[in-house]
């Protein structure tokens, strides 16, 4: 296969991945508490070097071109999103560090816990405090659901204390993870942590703002430019592949007859 086509194909694969990630960020611009992904590309060494096959013969000139590009580790941008006032008493935004803890699935162990910045809450049929979008219960500092009186006014203080009729009805857990960069997305705008990180979770020092939500931490202009830039790179790589394909066809037909 033409080495030029190999390099162009490497660029196309990386550009398509970048475009998918950027498009997903742009599509979630209105998702409460959404954290965008950041992609990176890096130089790819020649195949002989990458695979540790130094004993094989190779073309020194082509090897100096390298192996094109490849996608580097994808990371989340965990920056604070802007707060938006909604006026809904059960909408709660996190100002600063921390995550709500949500129970997802059967069982009682920490493997069923998920973290989220989506503080749109409501009461279910059992009067438990749950996420509006998923119906999953949010937990208190003792890893238990919070049950409230649906007829009484609900006040949520900055430290997470939930009061009704002047009495403390519970306290929302607001937890920190020692290595937030190791959180993995688990769908429904929630994150999952390894058992080791779960064991070391601590109380966060962020504050809760009642009647507000945290918007997505996505810059719409940057996200649009990322999509456009990745699309241009993919188009250029596609044109190069088509050009190399045409050259190989000519080499196999016209040039062969001339020889």
Residue pairs with C-beta under 8 A, 6 or more apart in sequence:
2 244
2 247
2 248
3 62
3 65
4 240
4 244
5 240
5 241
5 244
5 245
5 248
6 67
6 68
7 65
7 67
7 68
8 68
8 237
8 240
8 241
8 244
9 68
9 237
9 241
10 44
10 67
10 68
10 69
10 70
11 68
11 69
11 233
11 236
11 237
11 240
12 234
12 237
12 238
12 241
13 71
14 41
14 68
14 69
14 70
14 71
14 233
15 230
15 231
15 233
15 234
15 237
16 230
16 234
17 39
17 71
18 39
18 41
18 71
18 226
18 229
18 230
18 233
19 227
19 230
19 231
19 234
21 37
21 39
21 74
22 39
22 223
22 226
22 227
22 230
23 227
24 37
25 36
25 37
25 218
25 223
25 226
26 218
26 220
26 223
26 224
26 226
26 227
28 34
28 36
28 216
28 218
29 216
29 218
29 220
29 223
30 215
30 216
31 189
31 216
32 117
32 118
32 119
32 120
32 189
32 213
32 214
32 215
32 216
33 81
33 116
33 117
33 118
33 119
33 189
33 213
33 214
33 216
34 81
34 189
34 216
34 217
34 218
35 76
35 77
35 78
35 79
35 81
35 117
35 216
35 217
36 76
36 77
36 216
36 217
36 218
36 223
37 74
37 75
37 76
37 77
38 74
38 75
38 76
38 77
39 71
39 72
39 74
40 71
40 72
40 73
40 74
40 75
41 69
41 70
41 71
41 72
42 69
42 70
42 72
43 66
43 69
44 50
44 66
44 67
44 68
44 69
44 70
45 66
45 67
46 58
46 62
46 63
46 65
46 66
46 67
47 53
47 67
48 54
48 56
48 58
48 63
49 63
50 67
75 181
76 181
76 183
76 185
77 217
78 180
78 181
78 217
79 217
80 95
80 96
80 214
80 217
81 117
81 214
81 215
81 216
81 217
81 218
82 214
82 215
83 93
83 95
83 209
83 212
83 213
83 214
83 215
84 93
84 212
84 213
84 214
84 215
85 211
85 212
86 211
86 212
86 213
87 211
88 120
88 211
89 153
89 154
89 155
89 156
89 210
89 211
90 120
90 121
90 122
90 123
90 129
90 132
90 154
91 119
91 120
91 121
91 210
91 211
91 212
91 213
92 100
92 119
92 121
92 156
92 172
92 208
92 209
92 210
92 212
92 213
93 119
93 208
93 209
93 212
93 213
93 214
94 100
94 117
94 119
94 174
94 204
94 206
94 207
94 208
94 209
94 214
95 206
95 207
95 208
95 209
96 204
96 205
96 206
96 207
97 176
97 204
97 205
97 206
98 174
98 175
98 176
98 204
98 205
98 206
99 115
99 116
99 117
99 174
99 175
99 176
99 177
99 191
99 204
100 115
100 116
100 117
100 118
100 119
100 138
100 172
100 173
100 174
101 113
101 114
101 115
101 138
101 139
101 143
101 173
101 175
102 113
102 114
102 115
102 116
102 131
102 134
102 136
102 137
102 138
102 139
102 190
103 112
103 113
103 114
103 136
103 137
103 138
103 139
103 145
104 112
104 113
104 114
104 134
104 136
104 186
104 190
105 112
106 112
108 143
110 143
110 195
110 198
110 199
111 195
111 198
113 139
113 143
113 193
113 198
114 136
114 186
114 190
114 191
114 192
115 175
115 177
115 183
115 190
115 191
115 192
115 193
116 131
116 189
116 190
116 191
117 189
117 214
118 131
118 133
118 189
118 190
118 213
118 214
119 208
119 213
119 214
120 131
120 132
120 133
120 213
121 129
121 130
121 131
121 132
121 138
122 129
122 130
122 131
122 132
123 129
123 130
123 148
123 150
124 130
124 135
124 137
126 147
127 147
127 148
127 149
127 150
128 137
128 145
128 146
128 147
128 148
129 137
129 138
129 145
129 146
129 147
129 148
129 162
129 170
129 172
130 136
130 137
130 138
130 145
131 137
131 138
133 188
133 189
134 188
134 190
137 145
137 146
138 145
138 146
138 172
138 173
139 145
139 146
139 173
140 146
140 170
140 171
140 172
140 173
141 160
141 171
141 172
141 173
141 203
143 173
146 162
146 169
146 170
146 172
147 169
147 170
148 154
148 162
148 164
148 169
148 170
149 164
149 165
149 169
152 164
152 165
153 164
153 165
154 162
154 163
154 164
154 169
155 162
155 163
155 164
155 210
156 162
156 163
156 172
156 208
156 210
157 163
157 208
157 210
158 207
158 208
158 209
159 171
159 207
159 208
160 171
160 172
160 173
160 174
160 208
161 168
161 170
161 171
162 168
162 169
162 170
162 171
162 172
163 169
172 208
174 203
174 204
174 206
174 208
175 201
175 202
175 203
175 204
176 201
176 202
176 203
176 204
176 205
177 183
177 193
177 197
177 200
177 201
178 197
178 200
178 201
178 202
179 197
182 193
182 194
182 197
183 191
183 192
183 193
183 197
184 191
184 192
184 193
185 191
185 192
186 192
193 201
